[in-house]
Amino acid sequence: MTIGLGESIPPDTAHAVSVSLPTWRANVGYEEGEQWVVKKMVTGYPRFFIHNSIKAFAAAIADRFAKPGQTAVLFSSKAAATRCLAFMRQYADTLDSANVLPDLTAVHFVLDPSNPATGPVHSLVPTVSAVLMHPDAFPLAKQYWQHTGDGVSSRRAEFSHKLFTDGLLIEESAAAKAAAAAAAPKLSTSPPPTTTAIPGMKQFRGPKRYQRPMSPTGTAPISSISATSAAPPINGRPVSPTVADEDEEETNRFLEERYGRNLDISFVRRARAAILRRITGALTSKNHVEKESPSSSPSEKNDKDSEPLRGVAVREDDVYLLPCGMNAIYNAHRFLLKARPDRAHLKSINFGFPYVDTLKILQKFGAGCLFYGHASEEDLDDLEKRLAGGERFLGLFCEFPGNPLLTCPNLVRIRKLADQYDFAVVVDETIGTFANVNVLPYADIVVSSLTKIFSGDCNVMGGSLVLNRGLPLYDILKSAATSEYDPDGYWAEDAIFMERNSRDFVARVERINQNAEALCDVLRASPIVRELHYPKYCPTNANYEACKISPSSGYGGLLSCSFKTKQQAVTFFDEVESAKGPSLGTNFTLTSPYVVLAHYMELDWCRSLGVDPDLIRVSVGLEDTDDLRRRFEVALAAAAAATDSA
C-alpha cells in the first residue's frame, strides 16, 4: 500500500482519522514542524490537527463576530465552551503574553426558531459555540481541545457551516429575540404562508450524501437495488426498482459500502440505539443488537435484554456515547469530581505508561496525579503502602492492556484495594476490546475509544463510557452522569457512520486476533528483533487471562517490537508495506514509530520507564494472513541487511 506523504488514511476520505507519514524521517519532520511535511498534510489525527472544515467554519464565525485579528475555536455546546474559557483563564499565566485574557469570550449558535426551514433538523441539535480570542491565546485553547476531546467534530462543523451560511444557525441572543417575536400577537389577518422553507432551502437535509433514499435497514441506496430483484418495501409500500447499468450499480454499491455516503439522517435515533445495544451485547452473554424495536422504550428493553456476566448486569442506560475516546476519559474524571465533591481535593492515580492526554487530564483538571509508570506489582506494593499509611485518592486510571508495551495491570488486586480504601477505578479497554476481554467486573467506569477497532474504517470518531451498577459508587456516579452528560454531544452523522462501521465488529476482531498472532510468529523468529510486546507473550499474561471473555478469546490486534539497532528499526519501518500513520484499530494494518510520534520531546523519560524510543507499533488489519507474513518478512530481511550508521 503506497500512500503519499500527508495524504489521508484511508485515501480520499474527507473525514479520515489518520494521515500518512510514510518514512521515519517524515515522522521526525512532523514532530519538528518542518514545512516539507506540514505543508503536505491534508488532514491529521482529529484532536491534534484541526480539520479543514472546522477551520473554514471558525474563520466564517470570526469574520462576522470576532474583533479584528481574533481567531475562533469551535465546540459543540455552550457548556464545553465555558469549560474551555475556565481552563484558559486558569492557565493564562503559563503563556508569555499579555493578550490571553483581554477580550476572551464565547458566542453560541442555535437554530433560528422563527424560520420554518429549520424544522427538519431541530432534532439533530446542531449547536455550535465559538471561543473568540487573540491569536496569542490559541495554544491554550488548543491544549484544552486536545486534552479533553470536547472540540467540534468535522462532520458537525461541515453540517452547521451550511446552516450558518444560509442564515438558519444564528447567535443565541438573536434566536431568543426571534422566538419572542414569533410568539408575539400578529396584527395581520393574512393566512399563514404555505411554504415550509426559505427559497433554496425547501429540500434542505444536510450535505448531499444524506439526501438519497435508503432501504429500511439503511444498508443500500434504493438506486443501487438490482432491477432483476424486488426491492424491499418502505413503510409497507413497494418501491419500483431502478434500471441501471451494471457498472454504475457496482460503483454505487462500492461507494455506499466503502464510504457510507448515502445514509439518511432519519436513521439517527436507530443508529444511536443500535450502538448502545452493540456495546451492551458485547458486555453480556448474548448480543441483542439487531432486535431493536422502534416501539419499545429503553426501559422495556434494558431489563429484558441484559444478562449478567461474572455478576455484573449491563443496561443500555448505563452506556454513554461521546465524541471520542479521550472525551470519555475526560468525562469519567468529571463525573468523579461531581459525584465525590468531598474528595475533589484528592489526587488521582495514573497507573501505567500513560497515553499523554490521560496524564494531562489528571494533572490539569483536578488536584493532581500520582504517577506509576510501570503498572507493576512493585508499583501496587508502593500504592498499598501509601494507602495503609493514610493517603487517599479520588480514582485510579489505567489501560488494559497498556500502550505501547501491551502489559496488563493486576485488576483483581486493584479492585481489592479500591474496595478497601474507597477510590474509583477507571479502565480504558480500547486495546483489549470488549470482544476479547471483560474488565467491567473490576471497574467502576469502563471507557473505550470507539474510533479504533469498534469502527475499524478510520473515518469517524467516537467514545463510550460504561458505569458498573454492581459496585457501591454506582448511585452517585449515575447521578453525576445524569446531570453532566450531554446527550447531543455525539454528533448525529458521526453516530450513523459509527453504527454502520461496527456491525461486524466481533467478526473483525476474531480475524485480526489471528493475523496478529501470525505476525508475532514472524517477528519472534527474527534474529534482529530484540523485544516483542504482545499480551500473549508479556510477563503479565496471567492478568490478561483473568479478564478474557472465554478461553478461545484472542489477544487483540496491537503489537510492538524493538530492534537491536536504530538503523534496523528505521529500515524496517521505511520498507514495510503497510499504511503508516497515527491511530490504531484499523481494518488495515497501520504501522508507526509510536514513541517518536507520541513522545518526541521526552524520549529519555520514555527510556527510563523501559520504553524504547525506537519502538515500532503495529496495528494489525484484516489482510490475507500469508500476504501479511510476506510483507513483514521482506521488511525484516531489508532491516537485517542494513548497516547501523548511528
Secondary structure, DSSP 8 states (H G I E B T S, - for coil): ----TT-EESTT-TT-SEE---SHHHHHHHHTT-HHHHTT-S---TTTS--HHHHHHHHHHHHHHS-TT-EEEEESSHHHHHHHHHHHHHTGGGSS-S-SSTT-EEEEEEE-TT-GGGGGGGGG---EEEEEE-GGGHHHHHHHHHHH--B--HHHHHHHHHHHHTT-EEEHHHHHHHHHHHHS-----S------S-TT-TT--SSGGG-S-B-TTSSSBGGGS-TTS----BTTB--------HHHHHHHHHHHHHH-TT--GGGHHHHHHHHHHHHHHHTSSS--GGG--TTS-HHHHHHHH---BTTB---GGGEEEESSHHHHHHHHHHHHHHH-GGGTTS-EEEESS--HHHHHHHHHSSS-EEEESS--HHHHHHHHHHHHTT---SEEEEESS-TTT-----HHHHHHHHHHHT-EEEEE-TTT-TTTB--GGG-SEEEEETTTTTT-SSS---EEEEE-TTSTTHHHHHHHHHHH--TTSS-HHHHHHHHHHGGGHHHHHHHHHHHHHHHHHHHHT-TTEEEEE-TTTSTTHHHHHTTBSSTT----SEEEEEESSHHHHHHHHHHS-SEESS----SS-EEE-HHHHH-GGGHHHHHHTT--TT-EEEE--SS-HHHHHHHHHHHHHHHHH-----
